[in-house]
């Protein structure tokens, strides 16, 4: 604003800024004059001032820019056209064909009744349509989210719904407080180790549904031992169906990647285009096709009185009840709490919080990682608003909990199908929601005939491709410590609960990063000037903050003691410093002064002078090699007072 006077420190003096509303400027001036000349008391003045400040705050928060940022639907809905409608509708139908069978299978991973997969697959999608920032992301249950829910809630649907509400609230708070940067502390090796461990755990959990053997135990190894002990009881028919389904799914997956190409210089013929479309459709809808074929055959055999395989069983049709999640559970048996049983026979809200433990923090973090991975995969280099996605996931899970849904987030499989199907906006989520609701209302009774072995095969065929074995060789060649971190995450997640394993791996990774920051690379070079003067140049390669200060100080002091020549401390790469740094520099200067050895600071960033101005000792600072040569030739201390401040510079810029 031109009426503002700029002070010496480049801050605007708002006492000299006049802010007006042009429609009411005359009345505002008159009112201000009356206000000044009247006998209003101080409390009335404060009331008006607070009211104006409140209005200014609301104008800043609730403006068009913020509205479009936090509700992206207002960016694309005004320009939504017929082409968008057709593209989104086709993508919605295609995604539903792939997502609904997966969701039914994921409910088994979470240890929940099958209908909860459908309860989780419509409300959150509507919320994402409004608040989601990525057009390619389709939210829903995933294998990782389902497994984490199982480990925290142990297959109890009331606990799972309450956990969804609480973790959603945490996601919302983290997004509003802009804590999305936390995922930057989860490195690629940790993510790869975690994902691989999850794939093996899920594979193990579904083998029992194919072999139809008992699987007991709280760890990966215990589950395998129990299944091997009971292997003699396996059912041949379920095993053949399950293994055959896995083979069919893998074949269809590869068929979906087949693309006929035209000869050089020619366009694709109509026949080639038709075959490419058929191949693509077989690959995308392979889960739905398998479920339809097996359920049809098994249903026909059941009506003929022949039962050979285990079935999914009864799924209640209709919309789920809309209700607030129960805050306590009777003995974990899924019943509602009565007042008479409240004291002795219930798991109270605080007990449930203790049971959820670190999962309330770790699981939202993992869900955000999955979601952001989808967004970045299809963003084509565009930035992804992590905090907005965090807010959206929080709102989606909160609303999901009111219709008995469990945790959801973005999934790469659904995102890939959406992109390949030509989805154009976030409205694809709405079409998926509509189809899921229709399935709940009219198709739920037919899900009875879906074989459990088929659903297990769908999951196994999906997680087999999540094993991150292809990252081992690159990590080994680039940095072996990264491979160690990845193997640590993999082992920790296999041995213990996933949330604990991830937490341990992230903690060790952060400690390793802190260790590296505390041990910067320091180059010590013996340099000779054009006049024949020699000096020792010491150059750290990163910031000088409290973890690394003592290490750098010892290096400088030892080098100064070893060589009696002047020392130049090159600050070119020091982009941050703190109070501890100033104290260490003070000790270094005092040590050099006691030995009458010259110490010169070179190329210190101007913004770091605030830290150095806290020093009581005088120090020499310069910005050119000519300046260094003059100081080396000068037999005096080379110090010149600057503005009466106890910082002394000899500079030549």
Residue pairs with C-beta under 8 A, 6 or more apart in sequence:
1 12
1 17
1 19
3 16
3 17
3 18
4 12
4 13
4 14
4 16
4 17
5 12
5 13
5 16
6 12
6 13
7 13
20 28
21 28
35 45
35 48
60 66
67 74
68 74
68 75
69 385
69 388
70 131
70 388
70 391
71 130
71 131
72 131
72 132
72 133
72 388
72 426
73 129
73 130
73 131
73 426
76 135
76 425
76 426
80 425
80 427
83 424
84 424
84 425
84 427
85 427
87 422
87 423
87 424
88 423
88 424
88 425
88 427
88 428
88 431
89 431
90 421
90 422
91 417
91 418
91 421
91 422
91 423
91 424
91 428
91 431
92 423
92 428
92 429
92 430
92 431
92 432
92 434
92 435
93 431
93 435
94 284
94 285
94 417
94 418
94 421
95 138
95 414
95 417
95 418
95 421
95 423
95 428
95 432
96 431
96 432
96 435
96 436
97 284
97 285
97 287
97 288
98 284
98 285
98 286
98 287
98 288
98 413
98 414
98 417
99 121
99 138
99 140
99 414
99 417
99 432
100 118
100 121
100 288
100 435
100 436
100 439
101 287
101 288
101 290
101 291
101 455
101 458
102 140
102 141
102 287
102 413
102 414
102 458
102 459
102 462
103 117
103 118
103 120
103 121
103 140
103 141
104 114
104 117
104 118
104 291
104 312
104 447
104 450
104 455
105 117
105 455
105 456
105 458
105 459
106 117
106 141
106 142
106 143
106 145
106 146
106 459
107 113
107 114
107 115
107 116
107 117
107 141
107 146
108 114
108 206
108 209
108 452
108 455
108 456
108 459
109 143
109 146
109 147
109 150
109 202
109 205
109 206
109 459
110 116
110 141
110 146
110 147
110 149
110 150
110 153
110 155
110 160
110 406
111 150
111 153
111 154
111 155
112 149
112 155
112 157
112 160
112 406
113 157
113 315
114 312
114 313
114 315
114 447
115 315
115 316
115 320
115 440
115 444
116 157
116 160
116 404
116 405
116 406
117 141
118 315
118 436
118 439
118 440
118 444
119 320
119 400
119 403
119 404
119 405
119 406
119 440
120 140
120 141
120 400
120 405
120 406
120 407
120 408
121 140
121 141
121 405
121 408
121 432
121 433
121 436
122 403
122 432
122 433
122 434
122 436
122 437
122 440
123 396
123 399
123 400
123 402
123 403
123 405
123 433
124 139
124 140
124 396
124 397
124 399
124 400
124 405
124 408
125 138
125 139
125 140
125 396
125 429
125 430
125 432
125 433
125 436
126 399
126 429
126 430
126 433
127 392
127 395
127 396
127 399
128 137
128 138
128 139
128 392
128 396
128 426
128 429
129 426
129 427
129 429
129 430
131 388
131 391
131 392
131 395
131 396
132 139
132 389
132 392
132 426
132 429
133 375
133 384
133 385
133 388
133 389
133 392
134 374
134 375
134 378
134 379
134 384
134 389
134 410
134 426
135 423
135 424
135 425
135 426
135 428
136 374
136 375
136 377
136 378
136 415
136 418
136 419
136 423
137 371
137 374
137 375
137 410
137 415
137 418
137 426
138 410
138 411
138 414
138 415
138 417
138 418
138 428
138 429
138 432
139 371
139 393
139 396
139 408
139 409
139 410
139 411
139 429
140 408
140 411
140 414
140 432
141 406
141 407
141 408
142 370
142 408
142 409
142 411
143 198
143 202
143 459
143 462
143 463
143 466
144 195
144 198
144 366
144 367
144 370
145 363
145 366
145 367
145 370
145 406
145 407
145 408
145 409
146 406
146 407
147 198
147 201
147 202
147 205
147 498
148 359
148 362
148 363
148 366
148 407
148 498
148 499
149 160
149 163
149 363
149 406
149 407
151 359
151 497
151 498
151 499
152 159
152 163
152 355
152 356
152 357
152 359
152 363
152 499
153 159
153 160
153 163
153 356
154 332
156 329
156 332
156 333
156 334
157 334
157 404
157 406
158 325
158 326
158 329
158 334
159 329
159 332
159 352
159 355
160 406
160 407
161 325
161 326
161 401
161 404
161 405
161 406
162 325
162 326
162 327
162 352
162 401
163 356
163 359
163 360
163 406
163 407
164 325
164 397
164 398
164 400
164 401
164 405
164 406
164 407
165 325
165 397
165 398
165 401
166 353
166 356
166 360
167 359
167 360
167 363
167 364
167 397
167 407
168 393
168 394
168 395
168 396
168 397
168 398
168 400
168 401
169 394
169 398
170 360
170 361
170 364
170 394
171 364
171 367
171 368
171 390
171 391
171 393
171 394
171 397
172 390
172 391
172 394
172 395
172 398
173 394
174 180
174 182
174 364
174 390
174 394
175 387
175 388
175 389
175 390
175 391
175 392
175 393
175 394
176 387
176 391
178 387
179 387
179 390
180 368
180 386
180 387
180 389
180 390
181 386
182 365
183 365
183 368
183 369
183 372
183 386
185 506
185 509
185 510
186 365
186 369
186 502
186 506
186 509
187 482
187 485
187 509
188 471
188 482
189 471
189 475
189 482
189 483
189 485
189 486
189 489
189 509
190 485
190 486
190 489
190 502
190 505
190 506
190 509
191 369
192 468
192 471
192 475
192 486
192 489
193 468
193 485
193 486
193 487
193 488
193 489
193 490
193 491
193 493
193 505
194 366
194 489
194 490
194 493
194 498
194 501
194 502
194 505
195 466
195 468
196 466
196 467
196 468
196 469
196 490
197 489
197 490
197 491
197 493
197 494
197 498
197 501
198 463
198 466
198 493
198 498
199 463
199 464
199 466
199 467
200 220
200 467
200 494
201 220
201 493
201 494
201 498
202 459
202 460
202 463
203 460
203 463
203 464
204 215
204 220
204 223
204 224
205 215
205 223
206 456
206 459
206 460
207 215
207 227
207 456
207 460
208 214
208 215
208 223
208 227
209 238
209 242
209 310
209 452
209 453
209 455
209 456
210 238
210 239
210 242
210 243
210 453
210 456
210 457
210 460
211 227
211 231
211 234
211 235
211 238
211 239
211 242
212 233
212 234
212 235
212 238
212 239
212 310
212 453
213 227
213 230
213 231
213 233
213 234
214 226
214 227
214 230
214 233
215 223
215 226
215 227
216 222
216 223
216 226
217 223
217 225
217 226
219 494
219 495
219 496
220 494
220 495
235 309
235 310
237 308
237 309
238 309
238 310
238 451
238 452
238 453
239 453
241 294
241 309
241 451
241 453
241 454
241 457
242 453
242 454
242 456
242 457
243 457
245 290
245 294
245 453
245 454
245 457
245 458
245 461
246 457
246 460
246 461
248 286
248 290
249 286
249 287
249 290
249 457
249 458
249 461
250 461
250 464
252 282
252 283
252 286
252 289
252 290
253 283
253 286
253 461
254 283
255 279
255 282
255 283
256 279
256 280
256 282
256 283
256 284
256 286
257 279
257 283
258 276
258 279
259 276
259 279
260 268
260 272
260 275
260 276
261 268
261 272
262 268
262 269
262 272
268 276
280 420
282 289
284 417
284 420
284 421
287 458
290 454
290 457
290 458
291 450
291 454
291 455
291 458
294 450
294 451
294 454
295 446
295 447
295 449
295 450
295 451
295 454
296 449
298 308
298 309
298 311
298 449
298 450
298 451
299 446
299 449
301 307
301 308
302 311
302 449
309 451
309 452
309 453
310 451
310 452
310 453
311 448
311 449
311 450
311 451
311 452
312 447
312 448
312 449
312 450
312 451
312 452
312 455
313 448
314 448
315 444
315 445
315 447
315 448
316 444
317 440
317 441
317 442
317 444
317 445
318 440
318 441
318 444
319 403
319 437
319 440
319 441
320 403
320 404
320 405
320 440
321 403
321 404
322 402
322 403
323 402
323 404
324 402
325 401
325 402
326 336
326 337
327 349
327 352
328 337
328 342
328 346
328 347
328 348
328 349
328 352
329 335
329 337
329 346
329 347
329 352
330 336
330 337
330 338
330 341
330 345
330 346
330 347
331 345
331 346
331 347
332 347
337 346
347 355
353 360
357 499
358 499
358 500
358 503
359 499
362 498
362 499
362 502
362 503
363 407
363 499
364 390
364 393
364 394
365 502
366 502
367 393
367 407
367 409
368 386
368 389
368 390
368 393
368 409
370 409
370 410
370 411
370 412
371 389
371 393
371 409
371 410
372 384
372 386
372 389
372 410
373 410
373 412
374 410
374 411
374 412
374 415
375 384
375 389
375 410
376 384
377 412
377 415
378 415
378 419
389 410
393 408
393 409
396 408
397 405
397 407
397 408
400 406
400 407
400 408
413 462
418 428
468 486
471 486
472 483
472 486
475 482
475 483
475 486
476 483
481 512
485 505
485 508
485 509
485 512
488 504
488 505
488 508
489 501
489 502
489 504
489 505
492 500
492 501
492 502
492 504
492 505
493 501
493 502
493 505
494 501
495 501
496 504
514 547
517 542
517 543
517 545
517 547
517 548
518 547
518 548
518 551
519 548
519 551
520 540
520 541
520 542
520 544
520 548
520 551
520 552
521 540
521 541
521 542
522 538
522 539
522 540
522 541
522 552
522 555
523 537
523 538
523 539
523 541
524 536
524 537
524 538
524 555
524 559
525 536
525 537
525 539
526 534
526 536
526 537
526 563
527 534
527 535
527 536
527 537
527 568
528 534
529 535
529 625
529 628
529 629
529 632
530 629
531 629
531 632
531 633
533 629
533 632
533 633
534 565
535 565
535 566
535 567
535 568
535 600
535 628
535 632
536 559
536 560
536 563
536 565
536 566
536 567
536 568
537 567
537 568
537 570
538 555
538 556
538 559
538 567
538 568
538 569
538 570
539 570
539 572
539 573
540 548
540 552
540 570
540 573
540 574
541 573
542 548
542 573
542 574
542 575
543 574
543 575
543 576
543 577
544 552
544 574
544 576
544 577
544 581
545 576
545 577
545 578
545 580
545 581
546 578
546 580
546 581
549 580
549 581
549 583
549 584
550 584
552 584
553 584
553 587
553 588
556 567
556 569
556 588
557 588
557 591
559 567
560 567
560 591
560 592
560 595
560 597
560 599
561 595
564 595
564 597
566 597
566 598
566 599
566 600
566 631
566 632
567 592
567 597
567 598
567 599
567 600
568 600
568 601
568 602
568 628
569 599
569 600
569 601
569 602
570 602
570 603
571 601
571 602
571 603
571 604
571 605
571 608
572 602
572 603
574 604
574 605
574 608
575 605
576 608
577 608
577 611
577 612
578 611
579 611
579 614
581 611
582 611
582 612
582 614
582 615
585 612
585 615
585 619
586 615
586 616
586 617
588 599
589 599
589 615
589 617
589 618
589 619
590 617
592 598
592 599
593 617
598 620
598 631
598 632
598 638
599 619
599 620
600 620
600 621
600 622
600 628
600 631
601 612
601 619
601 620
601 621
601 622
602 621
602 622
602 623
602 628
603 623
604 612
604 621
609 647
612 619
612 621
612 647
613 645
613 646
613 647
615 646
615 647
616 646
618 637
618 639
618 646
618 647
618 648
619 647
619 648
620 631
620 637
620 638
620 639
620 648
620 649
620 650
621 647
621 648
621 649
621 650
621 651
622 628
622 631
622 649
622 650
622 651
622 652
623 651
623 652
623 653
624 651
624 652
624 653
626 652
627 650
627 651
627 652
630 638
630 650
630 652
631 638
631 650
638 650
639 648
639 650
640 648
640 649
640 650
641 648
642 648
642 649
